[in-house]
Amino acid sequence: MNRLKIYGEDIEIESKNGIEISIGEASKFFNVQSVKIKVLEDTDIVIDAHNVDIKLDFYINVLENVNVNVYEYKHDGDYKFQYKYYLEKNSFLNIEKVNDGNEIKEMTVINLNGDGAKVNFNLKTISKNHEKYNFLVYHNAKNTVSNIINNGVNILDGDLEFNVSGFVSKGTIGCDINQSARIINLTENICIIKPNLFIDEEDVLASHSALIGTFSSDEIFYLMSRGISEKEALMLLTKGFLLKGILYYKEVLEDITNKYWR
C-alpha cells in the first residue's frame, strides 16, 4: 500500500511499495506542481487531498502486466487537477474516487497504449458549487477496455458537468468502451452530461448512458409507505446511489451522506 497525502501546499509520501515517484517543484507563474508515478508491480495507491492550495498534474504510468488500484479522496478546498494515465500491455488500472470539495475542475486523459490494457474508473461526487469534469479516453491498442462511471449528487449552490469522450482509430480492433453517467440534481441549477464516442473501427463494442434528474416519486413513496419520513427516504436513496460499486470508501461515503442529510 502506498499513501500520498496532500495538505495545502505540502505533499507527503508515506511509502514506495512497487512504485517510483517524483514530485516536481511548483511553477512560479502558474503555481502548478507535478506528481509522476511509475507503477512497477501490483500494488495499491491511496491519495488523500485536503484544502489543496496548488494546481496538480498527475502522470501515472502502469507497466506491462501490472495491476494497480488507485483510491483518491478530495475534501474541502478548491481543486484544479489534471491526470494523465498511460497503460501498457495487459495492465489493469482500477480507480475509485470520492470528491467532497468546494469547487472542482478536473481533466483526465487515459491512454490505453498496450494490447489488452483495461481501466475501470468510478467517481462519486457531492457538488455544492461549480464542478466540471472532462475525460479523454484513447484506445490506442487492440482489445483494450474502458469502463468510465461518473455519479454525482448536486446540492446547495451546485452545478455539475461531465464531459466524456472515447476514441478508437481504424484498425484498432476488439475494443470495449463503456460510459455511464448519472446526476441526481436536488436543485434548480443546470447540470450537464456530454457523452461522446469517436469510433472509426467496426470491430468494437461501445455504449454510453446519461441521466439527469431526481429520484422517482415511486421510490420515495414506497419508502414512506414503510413508515420512513421523506427526509430519511431521500437520505437512504442518496446513500444507496453513492455507495453502489464502491469498496474502499464505503465508510467515507456513509459519513458524507450523514453530514448533508442528517
C-alpha positions in Angstrom: 0.0 0.0 0.0 1.3 3.4 -0.9 -0.2 6.6 0.5 0.1 10.2 -0.8 -1.1 13.0 1.5 -1.6 16.5 0.0 -2.5 19.2 2.5 -2.3 22.8 1.5 1.0 23.0 -0.5 2.6 20.1 1.3 2.9 16.7 -0.4 3.9 13.8 1.8 4.8 10.2 0.6 4.3 7.6 3.3 5.7 4.6 1.4 7.0 3.4 -2.0 5.9 -0.2 -2.5 6.2 -1.2 -6.1 6.3 2.3 -7.5 8.7 5.0 -8.5 7.5 8.6 -7.7 8.9 12.0 -8.2 7.5 15.4 -7.3 8.4 18.5 -9.2 8.6 22.0 -7.8 5.6 24.3 -8.4 6.0 26.7 -11.3 6.4 30.3 -10.2 3.9 31.7 -12.7 1.0 29.2 -12.7 1.6 27.5 -9.3 1.3 24.1 -10.9 3.1 21.1 -9.4 3.7 17.7 -11.0 3.5 14.3 -9.5 4.9 11.4 -11.6 4.3 7.8 -10.6 5.6 4.7 -12.4 3.9 1.5 -11.2 6.4 -1.3 -11.4 4.4 -4.2 -9.8 0.9 -5.0 -8.4 0.1 -2.5 -5.7 -2.5 0.0 -4.2 -2.1 3.8 -4.1 -4.1 6.0 -1.8 -4.3 9.7 -2.5 -5.8 11.9 0.3 -6.1 15.6 -0.6 -7.3 18.3 1.9 -7.6 22.0 1.3 -5.1 22.0 -1.5 -3.7 25.4 -2.5 -1.9 24.4 -5.6 -2.7 23.1 -9.1 -1.6 19.5 -9.6 -0.7 17.5 -12.7 -0.6 13.7 -12.1 1.3 11.4 -14.5 0.7 7.7 -13.8 2.3 5.0 -15.9 1.3 1.4 -15.4 3.8 -1.0 -16.8 3.1 -4.2 -18.7 1.2 -7.0 -16.8 0.8 -4.8 -13.7 -2.5 -4.4 -11.8 -3.0 -1.3 -9.6 -5.8 0.2 -7.5 -5.8 4.0 -7.1 -8.1 5.3 -4.3 -8.5 9.0 -4.1 -10.4 11.3 -1.7 -10.6 15.1 -2.0 -12.3 17.0 0.7 -12.7 20.7 1.4 -10.9 23.4 -0.6 -10.9 24.2 -4.3 -9.2 21.8 -6.8 -7.8 22.1 -10.2 -6.2 18.8 -11.0 -5.1 17.2 -14.3 -4.5 13.4 -14.6 -2.7 11.6 -17.4 -2.7 7.8 -17.3 -0.6 5.5 -19.5 -1.4 1.8 -19.6 1.0 -0.7 -21.2 0.2 -4.2 -22.5 -2.1 -6.3 -20.3 -2.1 -3.8 -17.5 -5.1 -3.1 -15.3 -5.9 0.2 -13.6 -8.8 0.5 -11.2 -9.7 4.0 -9.9 -12.1 4.7 -7.1 -12.5 8.4 -6.5 -14.7 10.3 -3.9 -14.9 14.1 -4.1 -16.3 16.4 -1.4 -14.6 19.7 -2.2 -15.9 23.2 -2.6 -15.1 23.8 -6.3 -13.5 21.2 -8.6 -12.2 21.2 -12.1 -10.6 18.0 -13.4 -9.1 17.0 -16.7 -8.5 13.2 -17.1 -6.7 11.7 -20.1 -6.4 7.9 -20.3 -4.1 6.3 -22.8 -4.6 2.6 -23.3 -1.3 2.0 -25.2 -0.8 -1.7 -25.0 -2.9 -4.6 -26.2 -5.2 -5.9 -23.6 -4.9 -2.9 -21.3 -8.0 -2.2 -19.2 -9.2 0.7 -17.0 -12.2 0.9 -14.6 -13.0 4.4 -13.4 -15.6 5.1 -10.7 -16.2 8.6 -9.5 -18.6 9.7 -6.8 -19.0 13.4 -6.0 -21.1 15.8 -4.0 -21.4 19.1 -5.9 -22.1 22.1 -3.7 -20.6 24.8 -6.0 -19.2 24.5 -9.5 -17.7 21.2 -10.6 -16.6 20.3 -14.1 -15.0 17.0 -15.3 -13.5 16.4 -18.7 -12.4 12.9 -19.8 -10.5 11.8 -22.9 -10.1 8.0 -23.3 -7.8 6.9 -26.1 -7.9 3.2 -27.2 -4.5 3.2 -28.9 -4.1 -0.6 -28.9 -6.2 -3.7 -29.7 -8.5 -5.5 -27.3 -8.5 -2.7 -24.8 -11.3 -2.0 -22.3 -12.5 1.2 -20.6 -15.4 1.4 -18.1 -16.0 5.0 -17.1 -18.7 5.6 -14.4 -19.4 9.1 -13.1 -22.1 9.6 -10.4 -22.8 12.9 -8.7 -25.4 14.5 -6.4 -25.9 18.2 -6.9 -27.0 20.2 -3.8 -27.0 23.8 -2.4 -25.4 26.1 -5.0 -24.0 23.4 -7.1 -23.8 22.9 -10.8 -22.2 19.7 -12.2 -20.9 18.8 -15.6 -19.5 15.6 -17.0 -17.8 15.5 -20.5 -16.6 12.1 -21.6 -15.1 11.3 -25.0 -13.8 7.9 -26.1 -11.6 7.4 -29.2 -10.9 4.4 -31.4 -9.0 4.7 -34.7 -9.3 2.5 -37.7 -7.6 -0.9 -37.3 -7.7 -0.9 -33.5 -10.0 -3.9 -33.2 -11.6 -5.7 -30.3 -12.0 -2.7 -28.0 -14.8 -2.4 -25.4 -15.9 1.1 -24.4 -18.5 1.8 -21.8 -19.6 5.2 -20.4 -22.2 5.7 -17.7 -23.0 9.0 -16.1 -25.9 10.0 -13.8 -26.5 13.1 -11.8 -29.1 13.4 -9.1 -30.0 17.1 -9.2 -31.6 18.3 -6.0 -31.5 21.9 -7.0 -33.0 24.1 -9.8 -29.5 24.7 -11.2 -28.4 23.4 -14.6 -26.3 20.2 -14.8 -24.8 18.8 -18.0 -23.7 15.4 -19.3 -22.0 15.1 -22.7 -21.1 11.5 -23.7 -19.1 11.3 -26.9 -17.9 8.3 -28.9 -15.5 8.8 -31.8 -15.0 5.4 -33.4 -13.5 4.7 -36.8 -13.5 0.9 -36.4 -16.4 -1.6 -36.8 -15.0 -4.4 -34.6 -15.8 -2.5 -31.4 -18.3 -2.8 -28.6 -19.4 0.7 -27.4 -22.1 2.0 -25.2 -23.0 5.1 -23.2 -25.8 6.3 -20.9 -26.6 9.6 -19.4 -29.3 10.6 -16.9 -30.0 13.8 -15.1 -32.9 14.0 -12.7 -34.1 13.3 -9.2 -35.2 10.1 -7.5 -38.6 8.9 -8.7 -41.7 9.7 -6.7 -42.5 6.0 -6.6 -39.2 5.2 -4.9 -39.8 7.9 -2.2 -43.5 6.9 -1.8 -42.5 3.2 -1.3 -40.1 4.1 1.5 -42.6 6.5 3.1 -45.3 3.8 3.0 -43.0 1.7 5.2 -43.0 4.4 7.9 -39.9 6.3 6.8 -40.0 10.1 6.6 -39.5 11.9 3.3 -36.2 13.3 4.5 -34.9 10.0 5.7 -36.1 8.3 2.4 -34.1 10.9 0.4 -31.0 10.1 2.6 -31.3 6.4 2.1 -31.8 6.7 -1.7 -28.8 9.1 -1.9 -26.6 6.8 0.2 -27.6 3.8 -2.0 -26.8 5.7 -5.2 -23.4 6.8 -4.0 -22.3 3.5 -2.4 -23.1 1.4 -5.5 -19.9 -0.1 -6.8 -17.7 1.4 -4.0 -15.4 -0.8 -1.9 -12.6 1.2 -0.3 -14.5 4.4 0.5 -17.8 2.9 1.9 -17.3 4.4 5.4 -16.3 7.8 3.9 -19.4 8.0 1.8 -21.6 7.0 4.7 -20.1 9.9 6.7 -20.6 12.3 3.9 -24.2 11.4 3.4 -24.9 11.6 7.1 -23.3 15.0 7.1 -25.5 16.5 4.4 -28.7 14.6 5.0 -28.8 14.0 8.8 
